[in-house]
Structure formats: structure tokens, C-alpha cells
Amino acid sequence: MPTNNKPNRLIAEKSPYLLQHAHNPVNWFPWGEEAFKKAKRENKPVLVSIGYSTCH
């Protein structure tokens, strides 16, 4: 996936999973009130990514 030099708001998170997406071009929100308020204000659904795991 292409990366972006400017980090998104996930850069402030502690989770390794969230941090690995902090430089991609998606305007991600971590789980929290900011995301829900924006969705309500814009009358948009909240999409949740629960992550993924690979077994080796």
C-alpha cells in the first residue's frame, strides 16, 4: 500500500496495529467520541476495522 509522509491521527496511538497504519493515506479515527461525533454530524455510518492476524 502506498505510504504518506504526513501521519494521520493514528500516530498518537499506542497500539502496534494502529501505528502500522499511521502513515497510510486513509483518514482513520481511533475508537472514541471524536469518530462518533463526526459520523453523527455528517450523517454517515461508522465502519469498524477489528484488525487481522496471520498464523505462521
N, C-alpha and C positions, 0 to 999 in steps of 0.2 A: 504494500500500500504506500502511496506517496506520503512523504512527511512534510510538515510545515515547520519553518524555523520559529515562528511565533507560537508559543504554547497556548492551549486552551485552558479553561478554568480547572481542568483535572490536575494541573501542575501543583496545586496546593493540597492534593490528597495524599494520604499515607499508604493506601493500598497499592501493592506492586501491580495488580491487574489494571487499576485505573491509571497509574502513572505510565504504563506502557502505551497508553492512548493519548497522553498529554500533548503530543506534537502532531497528531493527525488532523486533517482538515475538517473534522466534524465539530460542531459547536455543542459538545457534550456538557451535561449538567450532572453533578453527583446527586445522589438521592437526597432530597431535602426540600424545604419550603420554597426556596428560590425557583426550583423547577416547577413545582405545583402552582405557584402564583403566576408564573409566566404562561403556563398552559391554560389556566383559567382565564387570565386576561386576554389571551389570543384565541380562546375557544378552540383549543387544539388538544388532541389526546396526548397522554404521557406514554412513551414507549420505553420499556424496561429491558435492559440487557443484563442477563444474570451471569454472564461470563461463559467460559467454556474450559474444558480440561482435555488434555491429551494424555492417554495412557501409553507408557512405553514398556 
